[in-house]
Structures are given as C-alpha cells and as structure tokens.
Amino acid sequence: MSENDLFAKLIDIGHKVLDVEACLANLDVFIEAIKSTRIGNIVEIVEIVDNRGTPELKVISNTPAGFKES
C-alpha cells in the first residue's frame, strides 16, 4: 500500500485535504514508520513539535514474544 492508495481512501470517505503535498508526505512518513512495527503492537500517532509537525508512531504495547508450547 502506498501513500497514494491511502490518500485515495481519505478522499473516498470525504476527508477534505487542504495541502495535498503535505498530506502525501505525512502518509509516506507513516508508511515508513509502520514498517518498523510488528503485527500485534499497539501504537499511537503522535506529532513531533518541530518546524514540519512530522507525525511519528509511539509503541504503547509490544507483541508478546510468543506462546509457550504445551
């Protein structure tokens, strides 16, 4: 899934985008950040206070290491 795919879904659900380039850039950052997480992790999107307001993912809960074999 690319930033263009996510952008199209935003438009399809009626989300109004004021700055297309900034939205695509944020979606690209989000996609790159999500690649570093594991399936099952619980994350929240936080905004870093910098001159760009770049979003970042913060892991709240990690995936369990695995299940014990019985």
All heavy atoms as TSV, in Angstrom:
chain	resi	resn	atom	element	x	y	z
A	1	MET	N	N	0.854	-1.166	0.000
A	1	MET	CA	C	0.000	0.000	0.000
A	1	MET	C	C	0.904	1.235	0.000
A	1	MET	O	O	1.854	1.310	0.754
A	1	MET	CB	C	-0.915	-0.018	1.214
A	1	MET	CG	C	-1.862	1.139	1.236
A	1	MET	SD	S	-3.239	0.946	2.367
A	1	MET	CE	C	-4.311	-0.079	1.388
A	2	SER	N	N	0.572	2.179	-0.832
A	2	SER	CA	C	1.382	3.396	-0.955
A	2	SER	C	C	0.649	4.602	-0.372
A	2	SER	O	O	-0.536	4.516	-0.023
A	2	SER	CB	C	1.693	3.671	-2.427
A	2	SER	OG	O	0.520	4.110	-3.100
A	3	GLU	N	N	1.372	5.710	-0.300
A	3	GLU	CA	C	0.737	6.932	0.197
A	3	GLU	C	C	-0.393	7.364	-0.729
A	3	GLU	O	O	-1.393	7.918	-0.288
A	3	GLU	CB	C	1.752	8.062	0.401
A	3	GLU	CG	C	2.438	8.556	-0.835
A	3	GLU	CD	C	3.713	7.809	-1.181
A	3	GLU	OE1	O	4.013	6.773	-0.584
A	3	GLU	OE2	O	4.407	8.286	-2.080
A	4	ASN	N	N	-0.278	7.078	-2.012
A	4	ASN	CA	C	-1.346	7.426	-2.951
A	4	ASN	C	C	-2.605	6.597	-2.695
A	4	ASN	O	O	-3.717	7.107	-2.815
A	4	ASN	CB	C	-0.870	7.240	-4.390
A	4	ASN	CG	C	0.140	8.292	-4.794
A	4	ASN	OD1	O	0.086	9.423	-4.331
A	4	ASN	ND2	N	1.075	7.910	-5.637
A	5	ASP	N	N	-2.423	5.318	-2.330
A	5	ASP	CA	C	-3.568	4.466	-2.001
A	5	ASP	C	C	-4.303	5.001	-0.771
A	5	ASP	O	O	-5.531	5.082	-0.746
A	5	ASP	CB	C	-3.126	3.026	-1.727
A	5	ASP	CG	C	-2.514	2.354	-2.944
A	5	ASP	OD1	O	-2.928	2.682	-4.072
A	5	ASP	OD2	O	-1.626	1.507	-2.747
A	6	LEU	N	N	-3.537	5.350	0.263
A	6	LEU	CA	C	-4.149	5.889	1.484
A	6	LEU	C	C	-4.812	7.236	1.217
A	6	LEU	O	O	-5.889	7.517	1.732
A	6	LEU	CB	C	-3.102	6.024	2.592
A	6	LEU	CG	C	-2.559	4.719	3.155
A	6	LEU	CD1	C	-1.466	4.997	4.189
A	6	LEU	CD2	C	-3.663	3.885	3.760
A	7	PHE	N	N	-4.163	8.062	0.402
A	7	PHE	CA	C	-4.731	9.363	0.054
A	7	PHE	C	C	-6.076	9.178	-0.659
A	7	PHE	O	O	-7.051	9.862	-0.341
A	7	PHE	CB	C	-3.763	10.157	-0.822
A	7	PHE	CG	C	-4.247	11.534	-1.149
A	7	PHE	CD1	C	-4.122	12.558	-0.232
A	7	PHE	CD2	C	-4.838	11.806	-2.371
A	7	PHE	CE1	C	-4.576	13.836	-0.521
A	7	PHE	CE2	C	-5.294	13.072	-2.672
A	7	PHE	CZ	C	-5.163	14.091	-1.747
A	8	ALA	N	N	-6.129	8.226	-1.587
A	8	ALA	CA	C	-7.381	7.964	-2.316
A	8	ALA	C	C	-8.479	7.537	-1.344
A	8	ALA	O	O	-9.641	7.948	-1.494
A	8	ALA	CB	C	-7.153	6.887	-3.370
A	9	LYS	N	N	-8.138	6.727	-0.347
A	9	LYS	CA	C	-9.140	6.308	0.639
A	9	LYS	C	C	-9.636	7.495	1.464
A	9	LYS	O	O	-10.817	7.575	1.788
A	9	LYS	CB	C	-8.573	5.219	1.538
A	9	LYS	CG	C	-8.353	3.926	0.777
A	9	LYS	CD	C	-8.169	2.765	1.675
A	9	LYS	CE	C	-7.894	1.499	0.913
A	9	LYS	NZ	N	-8.988	0.997	0.121
A	10	LEU	N	N	-8.727	8.413	1.817
A	10	LEU	CA	C	-9.142	9.620	2.544
A	10	LEU	C	C	-10.160	10.411	1.726
A	10	LEU	O	O	-11.173	10.872	2.261
A	10	LEU	CB	C	-7.936	10.508	2.860
A	10	LEU	CG	C	-7.000	10.053	3.960
A	10	LEU	CD1	C	-5.777	10.958	4.012
A	10	LEU	CD2	C	-7.697	10.042	5.300
A	11	ILE	N	N	-9.889	10.573	0.462
A	11	ILE	CA	C	-10.791	11.319	-0.417
A	11	ILE	C	C	-12.118	10.574	-0.573
A	11	ILE	O	O	-13.190	11.175	-0.530
A	11	ILE	CB	C	-10.135	11.569	-1.788
A	11	ILE	CG1	C	-8.846	12.400	-1.626
A	11	ILE	CG2	C	-11.095	12.233	-2.763
A	11	ILE	CD1	C	-9.020	13.728	-0.931
A	12	ASP	N	N	-12.033	9.246	-0.721
A	12	ASP	CA	C	-13.254	8.433	-0.892
A	12	ASP	C	C	-14.208	8.552	0.289
A	12	ASP	O	O	-15.428	8.492	0.108
A	12	ASP	CB	C	-12.895	6.959	-1.105
A	12	ASP	CG	C	-12.283	6.699	-2.466
A	12	ASP	OD1	O	-12.368	7.584	-3.347
A	12	ASP	OD2	O	-11.704	5.600	-2.639
A	13	ILE	N	N	-13.656	8.711	1.503
A	13	ILE	CA	C	-14.537	8.814	2.675
A	13	ILE	C	C	-14.970	10.244	2.950
A	13	ILE	O	O	-15.658	10.507	3.928
A	13	ILE	CB	C	-13.892	8.194	3.938
A	13	ILE	CG1	C	-12.623	8.943	4.343
A	13	ILE	CG2	C	-13.625	6.715	3.744
A	13	ILE	CD1	C	-12.074	8.538	5.698
A	14	GLY	N	N	-14.528	11.175	2.097
A	14	GLY	CA	C	-14.991	12.548	2.216
A	14	GLY	C	C	-14.102	13.469	3.021
A	14	GLY	O	O	-14.505	14.586	3.345
A	15	HIS	N	N	-12.887	13.021	3.355
A	15	HIS	CA	C	-11.965	13.872	4.113
A	15	HIS	C	C	-11.483	15.007	3.220
A	15	HIS	O	O	-11.095	14.791	2.074
A	15	HIS	CB	C	-10.781	13.036	4.598
A	15	HIS	CG	C	-9.839	13.785	5.472
A	15	HIS	ND1	N	-10.113	14.038	6.792
A	15	HIS	CD2	C	-8.637	14.336	5.222
A	15	HIS	CE1	C	-9.110	14.713	7.314
A	15	HIS	NE2	N	-8.204	14.901	6.373
A	16	LYS	N	N	-11.546	16.228	3.729
A	16	LYS	CA	C	-11.083	17.379	2.962
A	16	LYS	C	C	-9.606	17.602	3.242
A	16	LYS	O	O	-9.183	17.700	4.391
A	16	LYS	CB	C	-11.884	18.625	3.320
A	16	LYS	CG	C	-13.320	18.503	2.895
A	16	LYS	CD	C	-14.120	19.735	3.196
A	16	LYS	CE	C	-15.542	19.462	2.763
A	16	LYS	NZ	N	-16.429	20.556	2.984
A	17	VAL	N	N	-8.817	17.669	2.195
A	17	VAL	CA	C	-7.372	17.853	2.303
A	17	VAL	C	C	-7.040	19.245	1.801
A	17	VAL	O	O	-7.278	19.575	0.643
A	17	VAL	CB	C	-6.625	16.773	1.481
A	17	VAL	CG1	C	-5.132	17.013	1.527
A	17	VAL	CG2	C	-6.976	15.389	1.989
A	18	LEU	N	N	-6.476	20.057	2.687
A	18	LEU	CA	C	-6.138	21.425	2.312
A	18	LEU	C	C	-4.778	21.513	1.614
A	18	LEU	O	O	-4.593	22.342	0.739
A	18	LEU	CB	C	-6.141	22.312	3.554
A	18	LEU	CG	C	-7.475	22.401	4.293
A	18	LEU	CD1	C	-7.333	23.243	5.551
A	18	LEU	CD2	C	-8.554	22.954	3.380
A	19	ASP	N	N	-3.827	20.668	2.013
A	19	ASP	CA	C	-2.498	20.679	1.425
A	19	ASP	C	C	-2.149	19.266	0.981
A	19	ASP	O	O	-1.716	18.433	1.777
A	19	ASP	CB	C	-1.481	21.196	2.455
A	19	ASP	CG	C	-0.096	21.394	1.879
A	19	ASP	OD1	O	0.196	20.884	0.779
A	19	ASP	OD2	O	0.712	22.066	2.551
A	20	VAL	N	N	-2.336	19.001	-0.302
A	20	VAL	CA	C	-2.142	17.655	-0.846
A	20	VAL	C	C	-0.707	17.186	-0.652
A	20	VAL	O	O	-0.469	16.058	-0.218
A	20	VAL	CB	C	-2.541	17.609	-2.342
A	20	VAL	CG1	C	-2.188	16.271	-2.960
A	20	VAL	CG2	C	-4.022	17.907	-2.502
A	21	GLU	N	N	0.264	18.022	-0.972
A	21	GLU	CA	C	1.671	17.627	-0.869
A	21	GLU	C	C	2.047	17.290	0.576
A	21	GLU	O	O	2.749	16.307	0.824
A	21	GLU	CB	C	2.585	18.725	-1.420
A	21	GLU	CG	C	2.457	18.928	-2.918
A	21	GLU	CD	C	2.767	17.676	-3.721
A	21	GLU	OE1	O	3.733	16.964	-3.378
A	21	GLU	OE2	O	2.035	17.407	-4.684
A	22	ALA	N	N	1.605	18.087	1.530
A	22	ALA	CA	C	1.903	17.822	2.945
A	22	ALA	C	C	1.228	16.531	3.397
A	22	ALA	O	O	1.830	15.745	4.139
A	22	ALA	CB	C	1.454	18.992	3.816
A	23	CYS	N	N	0.013	16.308	2.950
A	23	CYS	CA	C	-0.706	15.089	3.311
A	23	CYS	C	C	0.023	13.868	2.764
A	23	CYS	O	O	0.231	12.884	3.484
A	23	CYS	CB	C	-2.136	15.142	2.790
A	23	CYS	SG	S	-3.120	13.699	3.248
A	24	LEU	N	N	0.434	13.910	1.500
A	24	LEU	CA	C	1.168	12.790	0.908
A	24	LEU	C	C	2.494	12.555	1.624
A	24	LEU	O	O	2.883	11.409	1.859
A	24	LEU	CB	C	1.404	13.034	-0.578
A	24	LEU	CG	C	0.173	12.902	-1.470
A	24	LEU	CD1	C	0.470	13.386	-2.882
A	24	LEU	CD2	C	-0.348	11.476	-1.486
A	25	ALA	N	N	3.178	13.631	2.002
A	25	ALA	CA	C	4.446	13.498	2.726
A	25	ALA	C	C	4.217	12.841	4.090
A	25	ALA	O	O	4.985	11.959	4.496
A	25	ALA	CB	C	5.118	14.862	2.887
A	26	ASN	N	N	3.163	13.247	4.798
A	26	ASN	CA	C	2.849	12.653	6.100
A	26	ASN	C	C	2.470	11.187	5.958
A	26	ASN	O	O	2.857	10.350	6.787
A	26	ASN	CB	C	1.731	13.428	6.794
A	26	ASN	CG	C	2.218	14.723	7.393
A	26	ASN	OD1	O	3.395	14.907	7.633
A	26	ASN	ND2	N	1.290	15.628	7.617
A	27	LEU	N	N	1.721	10.855	4.922
A	27	LEU	CA	C	1.353	9.459	4.697
A	27	LEU	C	C	2.585	8.616	4.388
A	27	LEU	O	O	2.700	7.476	4.842
A	27	LEU	CB	C	0.325	9.347	3.570
A	27	LEU	CG	C	-1.064	9.876	3.899
A	27	LEU	CD1	C	-1.939	9.897	2.638
A	27	LEU	CD2	C	-1.723	9.060	4.992
A	28	ASP	N	N	3.530	9.181	3.641
A	28	ASP	CA	C	4.777	8.473	3.341
A	28	ASP	C	C	5.563	8.199	4.620
A	28	ASP	O	O	6.058	7.091	4.827
A	28	ASP	CB	C	5.615	9.286	2.360
A	28	ASP	CG	C	6.884	8.564	1.964
A	28	ASP	OD1	O	6.799	7.381	1.552
A	28	ASP	OD2	O	7.977	9.164	2.074
A	29	VAL	N	N	5.645	9.196	5.504
A	29	VAL	CA	C	6.325	9.018	6.792
A	29	VAL	C	C	5.616	7.949	7.617
A	29	VAL	O	O	6.254	7.090	8.228
A	29	VAL	CB	C	6.398	10.358	7.567
A	29	VAL	CG1	C	6.871	10.149	8.994
A	29	VAL	CG2	C	7.300	11.331	6.840
A	30	PHE	N	N	4.288	7.970	7.616
A	30	PHE	CA	C	3.505	6.984	8.358
A	30	PHE	C	C	3.778	5.572	7.844
A	30	PHE	O	O	3.986	4.647	8.626
A	30	PHE	CB	C	2.012	7.307	8.247
A	30	PHE	CG	C	1.124	6.243	8.823
A	30	PHE	CD1	C	0.991	6.101	10.188
A	30	PHE	CD2	C	0.435	5.372	7.991
A	30	PHE	CE1	C	0.175	5.119	10.736
A	30	PHE	CE2	C	-0.375	4.389	8.522
A	30	PHE	CZ	C	-0.501	4.263	9.894
A	31	ILE	N	N	3.786	5.402	6.529
A	31	ILE	CA	C	4.033	4.081	5.952
A	31	ILE	C	C	5.421	3.581	6.325
A	31	ILE	O	O	5.598	2.412	6.683
A	31	ILE	CB	C	3.830	4.109	4.418
A	31	ILE	CG1	C	2.349	4.299	4.105
A	31	ILE	CG2	C	4.371	2.840	3.760
A	31	ILE	CD1	C	2.054	4.602	2.650
A	32	GLU	N	N	6.419	4.453	6.272
A	32	GLU	CA	C	7.771	4.048	6.659
A	32	GLU	C	C	7.827	3.685	8.142
A	32	GLU	O	O	8.481	2.726	8.528
A	32	GLU	CB	C	8.783	5.146	6.328
A	32	GLU	CG	C	9.036	5.308	4.846
A	32	GLU	CD	C	9.491	4.022	4.174
A	32	GLU	OE1	O	10.403	3.355	4.693
A	32	GLU	OE2	O	8.917	3.677	3.116
A	33	ALA	N	N	7.135	4.434	8.977
A	33	ALA	CA	C	7.138	4.161	10.418
A	33	ALA	C	C	6.430	2.845	10.731
A	33	ALA	O	O	6.880	2.087	11.591
A	33	ALA	CB	C	6.472	5.309	11.177
A	34	ILE	N	N	5.360	2.557	10.033
A	34	ILE	CA	C	4.590	1.337	10.309
A	34	ILE	C	C	5.394	0.098	9.930
A	34	ILE	O	O	5.213	-0.973	10.501
A	34	ILE	CB	C	3.204	1.375	9.618
A	34	ILE	CG1	C	2.209	0.446	10.316
A	34	ILE	CG2	C	3.282	0.993	8.171
A	34	ILE	CD1	C	1.621	0.998	11.541
A	35	LYS	N	N	6.318	0.238	8.986
A	35	LYS	CA	C	7.164	-0.886	8.593
A	35	LYS	C	C	8.061	-1.351	9.734
A	35	LYS	O	O	8.486	-2.500	9.750
A	35	LYS	CB	C	8.025	-0.507	7.389
A	35	LYS	CG	C	7.244	-0.387	6.107
A	35	LYS	CD	C	8.154	0.030	4.979
A	35	LYS	CE	C	7.396	0.240	3.688
A	35	LYS	NZ	N	8.292	0.708	2.608
A	36	SER	N	N	8.351	-0.478	10.687
A	36	SER	CA	C	9.243	-0.836	11.792
A	36	SER	C	C	8.498	-1.449	12.970
A	36	SER	O	O	9.115	-1.806	13.967
A	36	SER	CB	C	10.026	0.393	12.254
A	36	SER	OG	O	9.154	1.322	12.852
A	37	THR	N	N	7.182	-1.571	12.868
A	37	THR	CA	C	6.409	-2.174	13.951
A	37	THR	C	C	6.098	-3.621	13.612
A	37	THR	O	O	6.207	-4.043	12.467
A	37	THR	CB	C	5.097	-1.414	14.206
A	37	THR	OG1	O	4.288	-1.497	13.042
A	37	THR	CG2	C	5.357	0.031	14.559
A	38	ARG	N	N	5.727	-4.371	14.611
A	38	ARG	CA	C	5.354	-5.768	14.413
A	38	ARG	C	C	3.844	-5.891	14.473
A	38	ARG	O	O	3.173	-5.113	15.160
A	38	ARG	CB	C	5.980	-6.622	15.508
A	38	ARG	CG	C	7.494	-6.596	15.460
A	38	ARG	CD	C	8.083	-7.425	16.544
A	38	ARG	NE	N	7.720	-8.833	16.307
A	38	ARG	CZ	C	8.082	-9.812	17.085
A	38	ARG	NH1	N	8.818	-9.580	18.144
A	38	ARG	NH2	N	7.723	-11.052	16.822
A	39	ILE	N	N	3.328	-6.889	13.776
A	39	ILE	CA	C	1.895	-7.164	13.837
A	39	ILE	C	C	1.544	-7.480	15.283
A	39	ILE	O	O	2.214	-8.276	15.930
A	39	ILE	CB	C	1.515	-8.332	12.914
A	39	ILE	CG1	C	1.715	-7.908	11.465
A	39	ILE	CG2	C	0.078	-8.789	13.162
A	39	ILE	CD1	C	1.496	-9.011	10.462
A	40	GLY	N	N	0.541	-6.836	15.810
A	40	GLY	CA	C	0.122	-7.036	17.195
A	40	GLY	C	C	0.549	-5.924	18.118
A	40	GLY	O	O	0.017	-5.786	19.211
A	41	ASN	N	N	1.545	-5.116	17.697
A	41	ASN	CA	C	1.914	-3.963	18.511
A	41	ASN	C	C	0.766	-2.968	18.531
A	41	ASN	O	O	0.049	-2.817	17.543
A	41	ASN	CB	C	3.148	-3.253	17.951
A	41	ASN	CG	C	4.441	-3.953	18.264
A	41	ASN	OD1	O	4.458	-4.987	18.925
A	41	ASN	ND2	N	5.530	-3.407	17.785
A	42	ILE	N	N	0.610	-2.301	19.637
A	42	ILE	CA	C	-0.370	-1.225	19.733
A	42	ILE	C	C	0.413	0.074	19.693
A	42	ILE	O	O	1.332	0.282	20.492
A	42	ILE	CB	C	-1.201	-1.334	21.027
A	42	ILE	CG1	C	-1.972	-2.656	21.026
A	42	ILE	CG2	C	-2.138	-0.132	21.158
A	42	ILE	CD1	C	-2.675	-2.956	22.318
A	43	VAL	N	N	0.075	0.921	18.736
A	43	VAL	CA	C	0.792	2.183	18.561
A	43	VAL	C	C	-0.184	3.343	18.571
A	43	VAL	O	O	-1.375	3.176	18.355
A	43	VAL	CB	C	1.601	2.210	17.238
A	43	VAL	CG1	C	2.666	1.133	17.229
A	43	VAL	CG2	C	0.704	2.072	16.035
A	44	GLU	N	N	0.355	4.527	18.857
A	44	GLU	CA	C	-0.433	5.744	18.703
A	44	GLU	C	C	0.358	6.700	17.835
A	44	GLU	O	O	1.585	6.630	17.776
A	44	GLU	CB	C	-0.770	6.384	20.054
A	44	GLU	CG	C	0.385	7.034	20.754
A	44	GLU	CD	C	-0.032	7.748	22.031
A	44	GLU	OE1	O	-1.176	8.200	22.125
A	44	GLU	OE2	O	0.807	7.863	22.926
A	45	ILE	N	N	-0.353	7.535	17.129
A	45	ILE	CA	C	0.294	8.531	16.287
A	45	ILE	C	C	0.463	9.789	17.126
A	45	ILE	O	O	-0.499	10.314	17.669
A	45	ILE	CB	C	-0.546	8.837	15.035
A	45	ILE	CG1	C	-0.742	7.561	14.216
A	45	ILE	CG2	C	0.111	9.926	14.206
A	45	ILE	CD1	C	-1.706	7.705	13.073
A	46	VAL	N	N	1.701	10.230	17.243
A	46	VAL	CA	C	1.993	11.458	17.982
A	46	VAL	C	C	2.623	12.450	17.018
A	46	VAL	O	O	3.236	12.073	16.029
A	46	VAL	CB	C	2.939	11.212	19.188
A	46	VAL	CG1	C	2.282	10.336	20.219
A	46	VAL	CG2	C	4.245	10.596	18.748
A	47	GLU	N	N	2.457	13.711	17.304
A	47	GLU	CA	C	3.036	14.743	16.450
A	47	GLU	C	C	4.262	15.314	17.139
A	47	GLU	O	O	4.205	15.733	18.291
A	47	GLU	CB	C	2.027	15.854	16.177
A	47	GLU	CG	C	2.540	16.856	15.172
A	47	GLU	CD	C	1.473	17.848	14.768
A	47	GLU	OE1	O	0.314	17.437	14.625
A	47	GLU	OE2	O	1.822	19.018	14.616
A	48	ILE	N	N	5.358	15.288	16.443
A	48	ILE	CA	C	6.601	15.842	16.960
A	48	ILE	C	C	6.548	17.357	16.771
A	48	ILE	O	O	6.176	17.851	15.713
A	48	ILE	CB	C	7.817	15.259	16.209
A	48	ILE	CG1	C	7.819	13.733	16.318
A	48	ILE	CG2	C	9.113	15.848	16.726
A	48	ILE	CD1	C	7.843	13.205	17.730
A	49	VAL	N	N	6.899	18.067	17.814
A	49	VAL	CA	C	6.878	19.527	17.728
A	49	VAL	C	C	8.185	19.979	17.082
A	49	VAL	O	O	9.202	20.121	17.733
A	49	VAL	CB	C	6.692	20.165	19.116
A	49	VAL	CG1	C	6.658	21.677	19.001
A	49	VAL	CG2	C	5.414	19.648	19.761
A	50	ASP	N	N	8.141	20.125	15.779
A	50	ASP	CA	C	9.268	20.679	15.037
A	50	ASP	C	C	8.696	21.604	13.975
A	50	ASP	O	O	7.495	21.839	13.931
A	50	ASP	CB	C	10.163	19.580	14.450
A	50	ASP	CG	C	9.462	18.703	13.417
A	50	ASP	OD1	O	8.320	19.034	13.031
A	50	ASP	OD2	O	10.040	17.701	13.014
A	51	ASN	N	N	9.537	22.079	13.125
A	51	ASN	CA	C	9.052	23.047	12.136
A	51	ASN	C	C	8.143	22.411	11.090
A	51	ASN	O	O	7.410	23.096	10.418
A	51	ASN	CB	C	10.219	23.756	11.451
A	51	ASN	CG	C	11.177	22.793	10.788
A	51	ASN	OD1	O	11.111	21.582	10.996
A	51	ASN	ND2	N	12.075	23.325	9.991
A	52	ARG	N	N	8.149	21.071	10.974
A	52	ARG	CA	C	7.301	20.414	9.992
A	52	ARG	C	C	6.093	19.739	10.603
A	52	ARG	O	O	5.168	19.382	9.900
A	52	ARG	CB	C	8.109	19.373	9.214
A	52	ARG	CG	C	9.250	19.986	8.420
A	52	ARG	CD	C	10.086	18.927	7.793
A	52	ARG	NE	N	10.376	17.901	8.789
A	52	ARG	CZ	C	11.006	16.778	8.540
A	52	ARG	NH1	N	11.411	16.521	7.346
A	52	ARG	NH2	N	11.236	15.900	9.493
A	53	GLY	N	N	6.101	19.485	11.922
A	53	GLY	CA	C	4.996	18.776	12.554
A	53	GLY	C	C	4.868	17.349	12.054
A	53	GLY	O	O	3.785	16.852	11.832
A	54	THR	N	N	6.008	16.704	11.853
A	54	THR	CA	C	6.035	15.358	11.297
A	54	THR	C	C	5.448	14.347	12.280
A	54	THR	O	O	5.858	14.288	13.429
A	54	THR	CB	C	7.496	14.957	10.977
A	54	THR	OG1	O	8.056	15.945	10.130
A	54	THR	CG2	C	7.549	13.618	10.290
A	55	PRO	N	N	4.493	13.539	11.836
A	55	PRO	CA	C	3.917	12.530	12.726
A	55	PRO	C	C	4.896	11.388	12.978
A	55	PRO	O	O	5.745	11.090	12.148
A	55	PRO	CB	C	2.690	12.042	11.965
A	55	PRO	CG	C	2.975	12.331	10.544
A	55	PRO	CD	C	3.871	13.532	10.527
A	56	GLU	N	N	4.755	10.760	14.122
A	56	GLU	CA	C	5.599	9.636	14.489
A	56	GLU	C	C	4.738	8.609	15.211
A	56	GLU	O	O	3.751	8.952	15.838
A	56	GLU	CB	C	6.711	10.126	15.410
A	56	GLU	CG	C	7.701	9.059	15.810
A	56	GLU	CD	C	8.797	9.633	16.681
A	56	GLU	OE1	O	9.757	10.186	16.135
A	56	GLU	OE2	O	8.673	9.533	17.918
A	57	LEU	N	N	5.108	7.335	15.106
A	57	LEU	CA	C	4.387	6.288	15.816
A	57	LEU	C	C	5.088	5.999	17.129
A	57	LEU	O	O	6.304	5.863	17.174
A	57	LEU	CB	C	4.337	5.003	14.991
A	57	LEU	CG	C	3.542	5.063	13.702
A	57	LEU	CD1	C	3.565	3.701	13.021
A	57	LEU	CD2	C	2.129	5.501	13.945
A	58	LYS	N	N	4.321	5.901	18.193
A	58	LYS	CA	C	4.853	5.570	19.513
A	58	LYS	C	C	4.243	4.228	19.911
A	58	LYS	O	O	3.031	4.083	19.963
A	58	LYS	CB	C	4.463	6.645	20.519
A	58	LYS	CG	C	4.890	6.346	21.932
A	58	LYS	CD	C	4.422	7.441	22.876
A	58	LYS	CE	C	4.743	7.078	24.303
A	58	LYS	NZ	N	4.201	8.055	25.234
A	59	VAL	N	N	5.116	3.235	20.175
A	59	VAL	CA	C	4.635	1.916	20.570
A	59	VAL	C	C	4.156	1.987	22.013
A	59	VAL	O	O	4.892	2.387	22.910
A	59	VAL	CB	C	5.735	0.852	20.418
A	59	VAL	CG1	C	5.255	-0.495	20.925
A	59	VAL	CG2	C	6.175	0.746	18.964
A	60	ILE	N	N	2.904	1.620	22.224
A	60	ILE	CA	C	2.311	1.623	23.560
A	60	ILE	C	C	2.443	0.249	24.195
A	60	ILE	O	O	2.683	0.116	25.387
A	60	ILE	CB	C	0.829	2.035	23.486
A	60	ILE	CG1	C	0.721	3.450	22.964
A	60	ILE	CG2	C	0.149	1.898	24.832
A	60	ILE	CD1	C	-0.685	3.886	22.691
A	61	SER	N	N	2.276	-0.790	23.380
A	61	SER	CA	C	2.353	-2.155	23.885
A	61	SER	C	C	2.974	-3.036	22.809
A	61	SER	O	O	2.550	-2.998	21.658
A	61	SER	CB	C	0.955	-2.658	24.250
A	61	SER	OG	O	1.010	-3.984	24.698
A	62	ASN	N	N	3.978	-3.829	23.198
A	62	ASN	CA	C	4.648	-4.710	22.261
A	62	ASN	C	C	3.915	-6.041	22.113
A	62	ASN	O	O	3.197	-6.474	23.011
A	62	ASN	CB	C	6.079	-4.996	22.710
A	62	ASN	CG	C	6.970	-3.798	22.536
A	62	ASN	OD1	O	6.934	-3.142	21.505
A	62	ASN	ND2	N	7.768	-3.500	23.539
A	63	THR	N	N	4.155	-6.667	20.989
A	63	THR	CA	C	3.637	-8.003	20.737
A	63	THR	C	C	4.274	-8.971	21.719
A	63	THR	O	O	5.471	-8.888	21.980
A	63	THR	CB	C	4.022	-8.437	19.298
A	63	THR	OG1	O	3.493	-7.483	18.397
A	63	THR	CG2	C	3.505	-9.803	18.972
A	64	PRO	N	N	3.502	-9.896	22.280
A	64	PRO	CA	C	4.117	-10.902	23.142
A	64	PRO	C	C	5.186	-11.678	22.368
A	64	PRO	O	O	5.082	-11.862	21.172
A	64	PRO	CB	C	2.956	-11.824	23.510
A	64	PRO	CG	C	1.729	-11.017	23.259
A	64	PRO	CD	C	2.068	-10.056	22.150
A	65	ALA	N	N	6.218	-12.112	23.066
A	65	ALA	CA	C	7.329	-12.815	22.406
A	65	ALA	C	C	6.891	-14.114	21.753
A	65	ALA	O	O	7.518	-14.597	20.837
A	65	ALA	CB	C	8.430	-13.073	23.436
A	66	GLY	N	N	5.849	-14.694	22.230
A	66	GLY	CA	C	5.368	-15.942	21.648
A	66	GLY	C	C	4.546	-16.700	22.674
A	66	GLY	O	O	4.377	-16.247	23.800
A	67	PHE	N	N	4.056	-17.807	22.258
A	67	PHE	CA	C	3.244	-18.634	23.152
A	67	PHE	C	C	4.047	-19.840	23.594
A	67	PHE	O	O	4.804	-20.403	22.813
A	67	PHE	CB	C	1.964	-19.080	22.443
A	67	PHE	CG	C	1.094	-17.935	22.022
A	67	PHE	CD1	C	1.096	-17.476	20.713
A	67	PHE	CD2	C	0.277	-17.296	22.935
A	67	PHE	CE1	C	0.301	-16.410	20.329
A	67	PHE	CE2	C	-0.531	-16.234	22.553
A	67	PHE	CZ	C	-0.506	-15.794	21.247
A	68	LYS	N	N	3.865	-20.236	24.816
A	68	LYS	CA	C	4.538	-21.422	25.324
A	68	LYS	C	C	3.913	-22.659	24.689
A	68	LYS	O	O	2.701	-22.730	24.535
A	68	LYS	CB	C	4.408	-21.516	26.844
A	68	LYS	CG	C	5.136	-20.437	27.578
A	68	LYS	CD	C	4.999	-20.638	29.067
A	68	LYS	CE	C	5.739	-19.522	29.788
A	68	LYS	NZ	N	5.590	-19.641	31.238
A	69	GLU	N	N	4.774	-23.573	24.306
A	69	GLU	CA	C	4.270	-24.833	23.762
A	69	GLU	C	C	3.819	-25.710	24.902
A	69	GLU	O	O	4.450	-25.793	25.937
A	69	GLU	CB	C	5.355	-25.538	22.952
A	69	GLU	CG	C	5.730	-24.783	21.702
A	69	GLU	CD	C	6.761	-25.538	20.886
A	69	GLU	OE1	O	6.828	-26.782	20.998
A	69	GLU	OE2	O	7.492	-24.889	20.134
A	70	SER	N	N	2.680	-26.386	24.718
A	70	SER	CA	C	2.200	-27.254	25.794
A	70	SER	C	C	2.534	-28.697	25.545
A	70	SER	O	O	2.942	-29.120	24.562
A	70	SER	CB	C	0.701	-27.112	25.995
A	70	SER	OG	O	0.001	-26.870	24.822
